[in-house]
Amino acid sequence: MKKTHKMFRWSLLFVTIMATNAIESYSQVKGKGSAMKLATLDTSAIERVMGMKGKSNNGEYKITVPQNDLDVKVDGFKIIPAMGLGTWVAFTPSPDGAMVMGDIIITETDLKPVQQEIIRQGLTSTAIHNHFVRNHPNIMFMHMGGSGSTEAMAQKAKAVLDKVREVRGGDPSKGTASSEAVSNSLDTKKLDKIIGSKAEMTKGVYKYTIGRPDVDLKEHGVKVTTFLGFNTWAAFQGTPDKAAVAGDFTMLENEVEPVLKALIENGIEVVALHNHMVHEQPRIFFLHYWGVGPAEQLAKGLRAALDQTGKKQAAPMNMKM
């Protein structure tokens, strides 16, 4: 029995030593990995593969395709690319080379073949949703993601955009149905004062883009920035007496209910509530809205909802009995 106990003690000691060494080795590798600087994104390769130019921002790259071939109207207002009618694909450096994220605008006819192409390319379809209600024709938004070598990600993204062109019978950006400006006589200074931010005017659409610097969002460990779609935005058109606003809210999980409540109580319709990502940390929800009414009233409703975000989070309740 003594011999057996001695052998057991030696075995236990050996296992303990091996486990300790493994943990130390993992910690060292992890430490080195977190300290490693990601390679610069090869934007020339993206442009060459995709055959189109985009915009760079702090080492990231985005290609936007205005859906000028779609003649979309909602409650009598014309929806143009600046009002949220733009497909985009964005690239950011990742340990594999590049992480790609995209938002593809699809019609009911496009849905099936584009969805199949995303799967065929080995990308992930992370959301399918609407931005509007009562829109004619009906359009949806399909988010996709993936990571790998920069050139491979560009090839896969191009295949998806090519599928849209194939089904539509042409390049959406070359269309003319939504290429004209819309009318806008809004008092933009008054809107800026209410919202507490400044917007950009594009073809009659006055659009705010508001980031979330208070949240360090990561997808598969890769940082997701405002440029990659992690932002709250609001796009206005129309007159002071009758304006339309469309947009998107980014929210932490405990901000969802108060934001939704603030919008609805101020006469703004919440038309979609969903996720854009699957493996993000922390959890982020996206809310799309549409409102028609006096511009100042709409802006105050948005301000009330914005005030529900970015607050210091309460500590979790202690549920121990």
N, C-alpha and C positions, 0 to 999 in steps of 0.2 A: 504493500500500500504506500509506503514512504517513497519508493521509486516512482510509482505512478503519480503521486502528488508533485514530486520534483519535476517530472517531465511536463506536467500540466502547467506548472509555474513558468518553466522555460518557454513553453509554447505561447502562453499568454503574454510574456514579456516580448517575445519576437513579434507577435501581432501588433502590440502596442507601439513598438518602435517603427514598424513598417507603416502603420497608419499615421503616426506623427510626421514621418518623412514625407508621406504622400500629401498631407495637408500643407506642409511647409512649401513643397514644390509647387503645388497648385496656387498658393498665395503669391509666390514669386512670379509665376507665369502671369497670373491675373494682374499683378501689380505692374509688370512690364507692359502687358497689353493695354492697360488703361492709360499708361503714360505715353504709349506710342502715338505719333501724329499720323493721321490718315493722309494717304496720298492725295495730291491735287487732282481734281476731276478733269478728265481729258475732254474738254468741250469741243475740240476740233473733231474728235472721233464721233461724238454725238451728232454734230452738224453733218459730217460726211455720210454717216449711216442713214440718218433720218431725212437728209436732203432738204432741210429747212433750218433757219436760224431762230434762235431764241434770245433770252436775256440772262445775263450773269448777275449774281448778287451774293457777295461774301463767300465765294467758292462754290455756290450752288448754281443750277442752270434750269431754266424753264422754257418750254416751247408752248405757245398758246395758238389754238386754231379757232378763229371766230367762225361761228356757225351761220354764215351769211346766207346760206341756202334755205334756212327755215323761216317761214313767215308766221311768227308766233304772236298771238294777242291774248291778253288777259284783262277782262273787265273793260275792254275798249282801249287799253294801253298797249302800245307796240313794244315787244321785248327785243332789244338788240343786244349784241355781245357785251356791251358795257353793263347791261342790266343782269348779267349772269348767264349769257348765252355763249359761253366760250369753253371749248374743250381745252384741257391743259395736261401736260406731262412734265414732271419735275424730277431732276436728278440731284442727289447729294452724296458726298463721299461716304463710303462704308468700308469695313474691313475686307469685303469681297471685291471692292472696286467702286460700285455705285449702288445705292438704293434708289429705286424708281417709285414714284407715286403719281397717280393720274386720276383725272375726273373726266370721263368720256360722256358727251351728250349723245343720247340715242333716241330714235323714234321707236314706235311700236314695231316697225318693220326691221329696224336694226337690231333690236334686243337679242334675239336668238343667235344670229350669226356672230355678232360681236362677243357675246358671252362665250360662245364655243371657241372663238379665236383666243380669248384671254386664257382659257383653260388649256388649249392646244399649245400655247406659248410657254406654259409652265408658270404663268403669273397667277396671282390670287385676286379674285373678285371680292372686295371687302365691303361693298355697299351698293345697293340699287334702290333709288328713291326718287321722289319728285321734288321740285322747288316751288311749284305753283299748283293752284286749283283753278278749274274752269279755263284752262289753257287750250287753245286750238291752234295747231294740232297738239296732241298729247306728246309730251317729251319727258324723258327720264334721265337720271344721272347715274353712271356706273363708275364706281371707284375701283382702282386696281393697284396692286403693289408687287414688288419683288426685289431681289438683290442678286448681284453676280458681277461679272466683269462689265466695265462700262460699255464696251462695244456690244456685248451680248444683250444688255438691258436696252440699248438703243435699237437693236434689231427687233427685239420682242415688242417694244412700244410701237415701232414703225409698222409691224405686221398688224397690230390692232387698228391703228389709224388707217392703214391701207384697206382693211376690211370695211370700215365705215365708208370710205370712198367708193369701194366696189358696190356695196349695197345701194348707196345713194346715187350712183352713176356719175360721180364727179367729186372734185375737191370742194368741201363745204366752204372754205375760205374764199373761193372764187365766185360764190353766189352773189346775188344782188338784193334778195328779198328783205334782208335785215341790215343792209349796209348804210342806209341813210340815217341821218340824225333825227332825234325826236325833239319836240318842242319843250322848252324849259324856261319859265319866267320866275323861278323861285328866288326868294331872298336868301341867298346862300350865306350871307354874313349872319343872319338871324339863326339859320340852321346850325352853323358852326358854334354859335354861342350856346345854344341849347344842348347840342351833342357834346361840346367840350373838345372838339377836334376839328381838323381841316380835311376837306375832301378834294378830289380831283374831278374836273369836268371833262367828259369824253362824249362828244356827239350828243349833247343834251342830257346826259346822265351824270348826276353829281354823286360820286361814290366815296364813302368812308371805308377805310381799312384799319382796323384796330387790333393790334397784337395782344398777346397774353404773356408779357415778360415775367409775370409772377409765377408762371408754371413752367417747369423744366420737363417738357414732353419728349419722350423717346419711344420709337417703334423699333423693336428688335435691338434695343440698345443704341440706336442711332438717333441723334437729336432731330426733332421735327420743328421747323421754324415757321414764322409768319409767311415767308416766301413759299413754303411747301403746303400752304393751305390751312395752317393753324392760326386762324384769325376770325374775328367777328367783323362782318361787313354790312353796309347798308347803302343801297343805291336808290336815289330819288329822281323822279321826272315829273313834269306837269306844271301846274300853276299853284300859287299860294292857297287858293280856295279849293282846288281839286288836284291833289298830287297822288302819286303811287310810290310805294316803297317796297323793295324786296331785299332780302338779305339772309344772313346766316349768323347764328350765335354759337360760340364755342363755350362749353360749360363743364366744370367739374361735376361729379355726380350729385353733390348736395346743392348745386346751383340750379339744377334743372327745374324743379317745381317753382321756386320763386321767380325765375325768369319767365317761364311759361305763364304764370299767373299775372305778372306785370304787363306782359304784352296783351293778353286777352282782355284784361280789365281796361286797357286803353284802346280797345277796338281794333287791334291788329290780329289777324288770323295766324295761328300756328298751323302750318300745312305739312310739316314733316318733323319727326324726332327720331334720331338714329345715331349710329356710329359711322365713322369714316375708316377706322382702323380696327385691327383685330388683336394685336399684341402690344398695344400702347400702354405705357406707364407714365403717369397715373391714368385712370380711366377718363376718357373725354367723350362727351356727347355733343352732337350737332343738332341745331334746331333751325329750320327754315320758316320764314314768315312772309306774309304778304298783307299790305294795308293800303286802303284807299280812303282819302279824306283830306281835310285841311292840313297843309304841310307842317304847320307849327304843332298841331295836335299829334301828328304822327311822330315828329321828332321828340316831343315830350314823352310819348309812350316808349320810344326806344331808350331815352335817357333813364327812365324809371327801371327798365330791364337791365341796362348796363350797370346801374347802381347795385344790382343783386350779384354781380360778379366781382372777383378779385378781393373779396373780403377775407379776413383772417379766418382760417378754418377752426372750428371748435374741436376740442380734444374728444376722442371717442369715449363713449360712456362705459363705465366699469360695470359689466354685467354679472360679476361674481356675487353669489349669494352668501 
